[in-house]
Amino acid sequence: MTYSIPTTEPTYFYAKHTLQWTKELSDYPASFWTLKYYFVHTSSANNFSITASASGNTHVVLVSASSSNYTAGTYRWYAEVTLTATPTEKYVVDWLTGECEVKADPSGASVVRTLTHAQTCLTNIKSVLEGTASTDAQSYSIGGRSLSRYSTKELLDLKSYYEAEVAKEQRAESLAQGKQPSNRIKVNLY
């Protein structure tokens, strides 16, 4: 199996793991311009930057596993280019902006899998429907209403809604990992 180097910025990556992608910028070829990415966190102490190297006219971003010891969290990123010739010119590439999540190193002993909002809601709704809800889950609220106060029909409707949301999240994560989407439709009868 051959590894295909991504040509787009990641939507997420794992700390302490190799990070790599390439970028073709016809207006700013790597033979004349240096491309640098800035990752900005709500805590400025966690901000970091990555400078791409040149391979012909292609910008190559490569961060080794030992150098990618970034703090887990969500970062806004933007890119700028700097002309390598004199006089120096520097520009923010407006269309090269986005958001990226740095996930904790999964091989770390202290890593705890966190659920998304949709996964948490779905888990709690199912536990109420199954009658296995803990006291906390029975009083879990969505939209300001307690789950224990929803009718069975409302709970089933919410269950369907959150199953669809979880499925969307899983498809997005699969696509981000380069996996092909499944064309199977799953039907869950309850």
Contacts in CASP RR format, 6 or more apart in sequence:
PFRMAT RR
TARGET T0000
AUTHOR 0000-0000-0000
METHOD contacts of the structure
MODEL  1
MTYSIPTTEPTYFYAKHTLQWTKELSDYPASFWTLKYYFVHTSSANNFSI
TASASGNTHVVLVSASSSNYTAGTYRWYAEVTLTATPTEKYVVDWLTGEC
EVKADPSGASVVRTLTHAQTCLTNIKSVLEGTASTDAQSYSIGGRSLSRY
STKELLDLKSYYEAEVAKEQRAESLAQGKQPSNRIKVNLY
5 20 0 8 1.000
5 21 0 8 1.000
5 22 0 8 1.000
6 20 0 8 1.000
6 21 0 8 1.000
6 22 0 8 1.000
7 21 0 8 1.000
7 22 0 8 1.000
7 23 0 8 1.000
7 24 0 8 1.000
8 21 0 8 1.000
9 21 0 8 1.000
9 23 0 8 1.000
9 37 0 8 1.000
9 77 0 8 1.000
9 96 0 8 1.000
9 98 0 8 1.000
9 100 0 8 1.000
10 19 0 8 1.000
10 21 0 8 1.000
10 100 0 8 1.000
10 176 0 8 1.000
11 99 0 8 1.000
11 100 0 8 1.000
11 101 0 8 1.000
11 176 0 8 1.000
12 100 0 8 1.000
12 101 0 8 1.000
12 102 0 8 1.000
12 103 0 8 1.000
12 176 0 8 1.000
13 19 0 8 1.000
13 68 0 8 1.000
13 100 0 8 1.000
13 102 0 8 1.000
13 103 0 8 1.000
14 102 0 8 1.000
14 103 0 8 1.000
14 104 0 8 1.000
14 105 0 8 1.000
14 106 0 8 1.000
15 68 0 8 1.000
15 69 0 8 1.000
15 70 0 8 1.000
15 71 0 8 1.000
15 72 0 8 1.000
15 102 0 8 1.000
15 103 0 8 1.000
15 104 0 8 1.000
15 105 0 8 1.000
16 65 0 8 1.000
16 66 0 8 1.000
16 68 0 8 1.000
16 69 0 8 1.000
16 105 0 8 1.000
16 107 0 8 1.000
17 65 0 8 1.000
17 68 0 8 1.000
17 105 0 8 1.000
18 62 0 8 1.000
18 63 0 8 1.000
18 64 0 8 1.000
18 65 0 8 1.000
18 68 0 8 1.000
19 50 0 8 1.000
19 61 0 8 1.000
19 62 0 8 1.000
19 63 0 8 1.000
19 68 0 8 1.000
20 60 0 8 1.000
20 61 0 8 1.000
20 62 0 8 1.000
20 63 0 8 1.000
21 61 0 8 1.000
22 55 0 8 1.000
22 58 0 8 1.000
22 59 0 8 1.000
22 60 0 8 1.000
22 61 0 8 1.000
23 35 0 8 1.000
23 52 0 8 1.000
23 58 0 8 1.000
23 59 0 8 1.000
23 61 0 8 1.000
23 96 0 8 1.000
24 57 0 8 1.000
24 58 0 8 1.000
24 59 0 8 1.000
25 33 0 8 1.000
25 35 0 8 1.000
25 59 0 8 1.000
25 81 0 8 1.000
25 93 0 8 1.000
28 35 0 8 1.000
28 81 0 8 1.000
28 91 0 8 1.000
28 93 0 8 1.000
29 56 0 8 1.000
29 57 0 8 1.000
30 52 0 8 1.000
30 53 0 8 1.000
30 54 0 8 1.000
30 55 0 8 1.000
30 56 0 8 1.000
30 57 0 8 1.000
30 58 0 8 1.000
30 59 0 8 1.000
30 60 0 8 1.000
31 54 0 8 1.000
31 56 0 8 1.000
31 57 0 8 1.000
32 83 0 8 1.000
32 84 0 8 1.000
32 85 0 8 1.000
33 81 0 8 1.000
33 82 0 8 1.000
33 83 0 8 1.000
33 84 0 8 1.000
34 51 0 8 1.000
34 52 0 8 1.000
34 54 0 8 1.000
34 81 0 8 1.000
34 82 0 8 1.000
34 84 0 8 1.000
35 51 0 8 1.000
35 52 0 8 1.000
35 59 0 8 1.000
35 61 0 8 1.000
35 79 0 8 1.000
35 80 0 8 1.000
35 81 0 8 1.000
35 93 0 8 1.000
36 49 0 8 1.000
36 50 0 8 1.000
36 51 0 8 1.000
36 52 0 8 1.000
36 79 0 8 1.000
36 80 0 8 1.000
36 81 0 8 1.000
36 82 0 8 1.000
37 49 0 8 1.000
37 50 0 8 1.000
37 51 0 8 1.000
37 52 0 8 1.000
37 61 0 8 1.000
37 77 0 8 1.000
37 78 0 8 1.000
37 79 0 8 1.000
38 47 0 8 1.000
38 49 0 8 1.000
38 77 0 8 1.000
38 78 0 8 1.000
38 79 0 8 1.000
38 80 0 8 1.000
39 47 0 8 1.000
39 48 0 8 1.000
39 49 0 8 1.000
39 50 0 8 1.000
39 70 0 8 1.000
39 75 0 8 1.000
39 76 0 8 1.000
39 77 0 8 1.000
39 100 0 8 1.000
39 102 0 8 1.000
40 47 0 8 1.000
40 75 0 8 1.000
40 76 0 8 1.000
40 77 0 8 1.000
40 78 0 8 1.000
41 47 0 8 1.000
41 71 0 8 1.000
41 73 0 8 1.000
41 74 0 8 1.000
41 75 0 8 1.000
43 71 0 8 1.000
46 70 0 8 1.000
46 71 0 8 1.000
46 73 0 8 1.000
46 75 0 8 1.000
47 75 0 8 1.000
48 70 0 8 1.000
50 61 0 8 1.000
50 63 0 8 1.000
52 59 0 8 1.000
52 60 0 8 1.000
52 61 0 8 1.000
53 59 0 8 1.000
53 60 0 8 1.000
53 62 0 8 1.000
54 60 0 8 1.000
70 102 0 8 1.000
71 102 0 8 1.000
72 102 0 8 1.000
72 103 0 8 1.000
72 104 0 8 1.000
73 101 0 8 1.000
73 102 0 8 1.000
73 103 0 8 1.000
74 99 0 8 1.000
74 100 0 8 1.000
74 101 0 8 1.000
74 102 0 8 1.000
75 99 0 8 1.000
75 100 0 8 1.000
75 101 0 8 1.000
75 102 0 8 1.000
76 97 0 8 1.000
76 98 0 8 1.000
76 99 0 8 1.000
77 97 0 8 1.000
77 98 0 8 1.000
77 99 0 8 1.000
77 100 0 8 1.000
78 92 0 8 1.000
78 93 0 8 1.000
78 96 0 8 1.000
78 97 0 8 1.000
78 98 0 8 1.000
79 92 0 8 1.000
79 93 0 8 1.000
79 96 0 8 1.000
79 97 0 8 1.000
80 90 0 8 1.000
80 91 0 8 1.000
80 92 0 8 1.000
80 93 0 8 1.000
81 90 0 8 1.000
81 91 0 8 1.000
81 93 0 8 1.000
82 88 0 8 1.000
82 89 0 8 1.000
82 90 0 8 1.000
83 89 0 8 1.000
83 90 0 8 1.000
104 111 0 8 1.000
105 111 0 8 1.000
115 123 0 8 1.000
116 166 0 8 1.000
116 169 0 8 1.000
118 162 0 8 1.000
118 165 0 8 1.000
118 166 0 8 1.000
118 169 0 8 1.000
119 166 0 8 1.000
119 169 0 8 1.000
121 140 0 8 1.000
121 142 0 8 1.000
121 158 0 8 1.000
121 162 0 8 1.000
122 159 0 8 1.000
122 162 0 8 1.000
122 163 0 8 1.000
122 165 0 8 1.000
122 166 0 8 1.000
123 137 0 8 1.000
124 133 0 8 1.000
124 137 0 8 1.000
124 140 0 8 1.000
124 147 0 8 1.000
125 147 0 8 1.000
125 155 0 8 1.000
125 158 0 8 1.000
125 159 0 8 1.000
125 162 0 8 1.000
126 159 0 8 1.000
127 133 0 8 1.000
127 134 0 8 1.000
127 137 0 8 1.000
128 137 0 8 1.000
128 138 0 8 1.000
128 147 0 8 1.000
128 148 0 8 1.000
128 150 0 8 1.000
128 155 0 8 1.000
129 152 0 8 1.000
129 155 0 8 1.000
129 156 0 8 1.000
129 159 0 8 1.000
129 190 0 8 1.000
133 140 0 8 1.000
133 147 0 8 1.000
133 148 0 8 1.000
137 147 0 8 1.000
138 146 0 8 1.000
138 147 0 8 1.000
138 148 0 8 1.000
139 146 0 8 1.000
139 147 0 8 1.000
139 148 0 8 1.000
140 146 0 8 1.000
140 147 0 8 1.000
141 147 0 8 1.000
142 158 0 8 1.000
147 155 0 8 1.000
150 158 0 8 1.000
156 190 0 8 1.000
159 190 0 8 1.000
163 188 0 8 1.000
167 186 0 8 1.000
171 181 0 8 1.000
174 180 0 8 1.000
174 181 0 8 1.000
175 181 0 8 1.000
END
